[in-house]
Amino acid sequence: MEQILSRQEASEAVQDHGWRLLLGALRTSVPVGALAQAIGLAADAVAVCGDDADRHLRVDVRPDRVVFTLQSLDLAAVTTQDVELARRISATADKSGFLTDPEIGTGAARSVQLLEIAIDALNIAGIRPFWKAVLGYTDEAGAEGPEDPLVDPVGQGPAIWFQQMDRARPQRNRIHFDICVPHDEAPRRIETALAAGGRLVSATRAPAFWVLADLEGNEACLTTWQGRDG
């Protein structure tokens, strides 16, 4: 029976298969040499997922890589079935001479990641309908409350979530980026950001969030799945 997994369970279940847990999804990348190879690999993945493909699998096909994302879409969560499908996809890629890879390390262009945009607000319920309308976004499965995040219904744009402000802060930027990276990529990403002139604003919620800022104070949060349970 399909069961929702904790973040720890999901991460550990796919770690050795070249996948990483990002937000509420599993993601991996497969480097390829041509678009035809990418399309063929995507077709193989759909085939091994069978009837579960439409409910769990999303595929981004490029001439140099295929990015696979797994999530139980009607639950907006990672389940035991997503883990099983991840293992099937890794196995079929391996048979074709390809490798599922989170692309962590200095030799990679960047690791797999997901981008969220956070909007700071005093009245989340008051501004959420505007952002939902102007972006053409919708509610995430199982999260339809007046302060819940918004998602792109076709899965192309980043998720939008709202952070409660306790008071007006006119000198602080009201929108910042959240970049969700693999938990074992975060230290290197922070190091390179600091070396590029950034500064660490806060690590009080690490390893779930590190708040970084550029030279002018514009903020970005590096996030991982860790530190969010319990």
N, C-alpha and C positions, 0 to 999 in steps of 0.2 A: 504494500500500500504506500502511495506517495506521501512523504512527510516533509514538512518544512524543516530545514536545518538551521542550527545556530551559525553565526559567522565563523566561529572557531571550527565547527564540524565541516562546514562547506570548504573553508580554506584548506584544511588538512586533507580532505578527501581528494582534492584535485592537484595539490601542490606538486607532486611528483610526475604529473602527466602534462606539465607545461601550461597549466591554466592558473589564473589568479582571480581571487574574489575582489570585485570592485563594486562598492555600494551594494546593491541587491542583485548582482549578476556575476556570472562566470565569464571570463574573457580570455582569449588567446589569439595569437597571430601566427600565420604560416607563411614564411617567405617563399615566393615562387619566381620563376624566370620569365613568364609570359602570361598574358591574359587568358589564353586558351587553357593553360595549366590551372589557373585560378578558378575558372569556370568548371573545369572537370573535377577539381577537388571539392568545390562547393556542391556539385551534383552528387558526388560520393557521400558527402556528409549528410545531405538531405535523405539519401537512400538508407543509410544506416540508422538514421533517426526514425524512419518509417512514419507512421501516423502521428508521432509526437512532434514532428518537425514544425508544423504550423503553430503549435501552442508553446513551443519552447525556444526555437532556434531563430536567430537573426544573423545574416551573413553580409559582410561588406567586401565586395570583390574588386580588386585593383590589379593592374598589370604586374606589380611587384609583390603583392601579398594578399592573403585572405584573412579577414578578421572575423572570428566567430564569437557570438555572444549567446549565452544560455541563461534563461530565466523562465520560471513558470509564470507566464504573462497574466493569467487570470488571478494569480495570488500575489504578483509583484514581489516574488521571493525566490530563493534558491531551494530546491527540493532534492530528495533522493533521486528523482528521475533526471534532473539536470546533471547530477554527478554521473549517473550511468551513461547519459548521452555524451558527456564530455569524454569519458573513457572510450566510448565507441568511435568518436570522431578522431581522437588521438591515434587509436589503433589503425583506422583506415588510412589516415595520413601517413603513418609509418610504413604501411604496406606499399604505398605509392612512392616512397622515398622522400617524404617530407616530414617536417618536425613541427609540432605545436610548441610554441615558444612565447613566453611573456616578454622577451627581448629586454631583459634586465642586464645592465652592464655598459661599460664605456664604449664597446664596439657597436652598440645598437643606436639607430637614429633616436629612438626613445622607447620607453616601455609601453605596454598597453596601458591605457588610462581611460577615464571617463570625466567629462566636464559638467559641472553644475554651475549655475549662476544664483547667487544669494542676493536678495533684496532686503535691506534693513528697513523696517517700518514700525511706526507707532500704532497704526491701525491696519493690521494685516487683512482682516475681513473686509475692510473698506477698499483696499487697493487690489486685492486678489482678482476680483471680477474684471478689472481693467486689463491686467496682464493676461488673463485667460482669453479675453476677446481679441486684444491687439496682436497676440502671438498666434492665435488659432489653436491654442493648446487645449488639453482636456484634463480631467481628474485621473490620477493614478488609480489602478485597480485597488479597491478596498480603502481608498483614502479620499473621501469626498467632502470633508469638513471645510469650514470657512477659512481655516488657516493651514490647510494641507498643501503639499507641493503640487506643481503642475508639470505635465509631461507632453512632449510632442506626440500626437496620435500616430504619426508615421515613423517615429523613431529616428529622425534625422537631427533634430536640434537638442541642445542640452536641457536637462531638467531645470526647473525654476523652483527655488524654495524661499521661504520668508523667515527672516530672523527678527525676533521681537526686540525692539529698542525700548529702553526704560525712560528715555528722555530725548528731546530733540538735540541733535549734534550737528549743527550746520557746517562745521569745519571738517567733518569726517566724511569720507566717501560713502555713499549710500548703497552702492553696488560693488561687489567684489567677486572674484573667481574662486570657486572651489575646484581643485584638481585632485581627483581621486586616483592614487597610484597604488601599485602592489606594495604590500607592507615591507617587503625586502628591497624595494626601490627607494623608499622615502629618505633614508639617510643620505644616499648619494645625491638625490634631487635637492635636498636642503643644502648640502655642502656646495653644490654648483651654483645654487641661487645666491648664497651668501658670498661666494667668490666673485660673482658677477655684480656685486655692489648692493645686494639686498641686505636686509637686517631681520633678525628674529624678533618679532613683536611679543609673542607669547607662546609658551609650550605648556601651559597649565592643563590643557586638555589632551596633550600628546599621550599615546600615539594615535588618537582619533583625529586630532587637529593640531597642526602647527600654523600659527599666523605669521606670515612674512610680509614685508613691505619693501617697495622700491625706494629710491633716494628721495622721492617727493611724498612718500607716505601712502601711496596707493597700495592697498592690501590684496593679498591672495592667501588662501588657505590650502595647504597640502594636507590631504586626508587619507586615512587607511580604514580598513574594516576593524582594526584592533581597538580595544578600549571602549567599545560601544555596548557590549553586553553586560547586563547586571548592574 
